[in-house]
Amino acid sequence: MTATPIVNHIRRLRFEHGEMTQEALARQAGVTRQTIIALEAGKYAPSLELAFRIARAFGAGVEDVFQWPA
């Protein structure tokens, strides 16, 4: 698998939200913990729907969680 150029702040946001576990985020986003692990590692880009679900779990906007580097 090739790393995606999309940068994410999932790990930082989890810790800023009471050290939320990967499992807790996965449950809120409706995916597996392995999906969250892969996203945090930059192994793939989420679908638009998943990006919104993850952002919503943090009470944040999609661009607060994911960025496309210039």
C-alpha positions as CSV (number, residue, x, y, z in Angstrom):
1,M,0.0,0.0,0.0
2,T,1.2,3.5,-0.8
3,A,0.8,6.3,1.8
4,T,-1.8,8.9,1.0
5,P,-0.8,12.6,0.7
6,I,-3.7,13.5,3.0
7,V,-2.5,14.6,6.4
8,N,-4.7,13.8,9.4
9,H,-4.7,14.9,13.0
10,I,-6.7,12.0,14.4
11,R,-4.2,10.9,17.0
12,R,-3.8,14.4,18.4
13,L,-7.6,15.0,18.4
14,R,-8.1,11.7,20.3
15,F,-5.8,12.8,23.0
16,E,-7.3,16.2,23.2
17,H,-10.7,14.6,23.7
18,G,-10.0,12.8,26.9
19,E,-7.5,10.3,25.5
20,M,-10.3,8.7,23.4
21,T,-9.3,5.2,22.4
22,Q,-9.1,4.1,18.8
23,E,-11.9,1.6,19.6
24,A,-14.2,4.4,20.9
25,L,-13.6,6.5,17.8
26,A,-14.1,3.5,15.6
27,R,-17.5,2.8,17.3
28,Q,-18.6,6.4,16.9
29,A,-17.5,6.5,13.2
30,G,-19.0,3.0,12.5
31,V,-15.8,1.4,11.4
32,T,-13.3,-1.1,12.9
33,R,-10.4,-0.2,15.1
34,Q,-8.1,-1.5,12.3
35,T,-9.5,1.2,10.0
36,I,-8.7,3.9,12.6
37,I,-5.1,2.5,12.9
38,A,-4.7,2.6,9.1
39,L,-6.0,6.1,8.9
40,E,-3.7,7.4,11.7
41,A,-0.7,5.8,9.9
42,G,-1.6,7.5,6.7
43,K,-2.1,4.2,4.9
44,Y,-5.2,5.3,3.1
45,A,-7.5,8.3,2.7
46,P,-11.0,8.0,4.1
47,S,-14.2,8.2,2.0
48,L,-15.9,11.6,2.2
49,E,-18.6,10.0,4.3
50,L,-16.1,8.5,6.8
51,A,-14.2,11.8,7.0
52,F,-17.4,13.6,8.0
53,R,-18.2,10.9,10.6
54,I,-14.8,11.1,12.2
55,A,-14.9,14.9,12.2
56,R,-18.4,14.8,13.8
57,A,-17.0,12.4,16.6
58,F,-14.6,15.2,17.5
59,G,-17.2,18.0,17.1
60,A,-14.9,19.4,14.4
61,G,-14.9,20.3,10.8
62,V,-13.4,17.9,8.2
63,E,-10.6,20.4,7.5
64,D,-9.7,20.4,11.2
65,V,-9.1,16.6,11.0
66,F,-7.8,16.1,7.4
67,Q,-5.7,18.3,5.2
68,W,-4.4,18.1,1.7
69,P,-0.8,19.5,1.8
70,A,-0.1,22.4,-0.6
